[in-house]
Amino acid sequence: MGTIDGLPPLREVIAAHDLVAKKQLGQNFLLDLNLTAKIARCAGDLAAFDVLEVGPGPGGLTRGLLAEGARHVVAVEKDARALPALAEIAAACPGRLTVLHGDALGMDLGSHLTPPVKVVANLPYNVGTELLIRWLTPAVWPPFWQSLTLMFQKEVAERIVAKPRTEAYGRLALLAQWRCETRIVMTLPPEAFTPAPKVHSAVVHLVALPAPRYAADEKLLMRITAMAFNQRRKMLRSSLKGLGPDIEARLLAAGIPPTARAEEIGLEAFCALARGFG
C-alpha cells in the first residue's frame, strides 16, 4: 500500500496548524511516513480489522494505518489543536476514520469499535504504561482487542518482554506474558522523533491468548507479585510473610525455594503459588 494522495507532508501540517509538541502531553511526533507505515505493518494484515489509535497527533501513524488497508480507524486525541489536521485525513478517506476528542483514560473505547479489533499507537509517554495495564486487565478475558502494537520508551518495552533473572524482569513482564505473546518488533532512535526525546523507543507487539497461560486468580496473582517485587532483593519467605505464617510451606508446595528472590521466579511458579491460596 502507498501513501494517501492529496495530503501534504507532515511538517507542513504541523506548521499550518501550529502543532508544536507539548511535553506535558507526552508528545513526540513521528514525521517520516515510511516509518509510520512500517509500524502499521508490524500489526499484520489490517484489512479485516477496526484499529484503535491513541494519541495520533498530526496523524502520521493514522495515515500509515489507513494506507496499509485498515478497515476503520478510531483515533482518540486529547489535544484539540490536532483535530483540524485529523479532519483533513478523515476527508481524504471517507468513512474510514473516526476521531474522538478526549482522554483515552476516561473513555469506553471498546464501544466505538466493531470486532475484530487491533490497537496500534505511538502512545504518549506519560500514559502509555497505564493504558497497557488497563488493556491487559479487563473485567472479561479475552479482551475487545486481538493484538496491541504499541510504541514505548525502550526501557518500558524491555520490561514487557523481560525474562527471569534479568534486571528488567518484574510485574509488568508477568502481567503481559500471562495473557499474551510478547515481542519487540522495532526500535527507533531519538532522532526519529520531533522533538527528539532523551531516550530510545521500541515497538512491542502483544497478541492476546484465548485464556491466561496458567490458571490463577488475577487479583491474588497481582497481590503476590506486588509484594514480591516491591522488595525484590529480599528472599520470598520475607517479602511474602504478610500472606500468612505458613508462607514457607506454600512456597515449597509451589516448587519455589523460600530463599529465592522474586526476580528468579518464572510466571508458571507464581501462578502455582497463587493457586495454592485458592
Sequence and secondary structure as in RCSB ss.txt:
>XXXX:A:sequence
MGTIDGLPPLREVIAAHDLVAKKQLGQNFLLDLNLTAKIARCAGDLAAFDVLEVGPGPGGLTRGLLAEGARHVVA
VEKDARALPALAEIAAACPGRLTVLHGDALGMDLGSHLTPPVKVVANLPYNVGTELLIRWLTPAVWPPFWQSLTL
MFQKEVAERIVAKPRTEAYGRLALLAQWRCETRIVMTLPPEAFTPAPKVHSAVVHLVALPAPRYAADEKLLMRIT
AMAFNQRRKMLRSSLKGLGPDIEARLLAAGIPPTARAEEIGLEAFCALARGFG
>XXXX:A:secstr
    TT   HHHHHHHTT    GGGT  EE  HHHHHHHHHHT   TT EEEEE  TTTHHHHHHHHTT SEEEE
EE  GGGHHHHHHHHHHSTTTEEEEES GGGS GGGG  SSEEEEEE  TTTHHHHHHHHHS SSSS S SEEEE
EEEHHHHHHHH  TTSTT SHHHHHHHHHEEEEEEEEE GGGEES  SS EEEEEEEE SS SS   HHHHHHHH
HHHHHTTTSBHHHHTGGG TTHHHHHHHTT  TT BGGG  HHHHHHHHHTT 
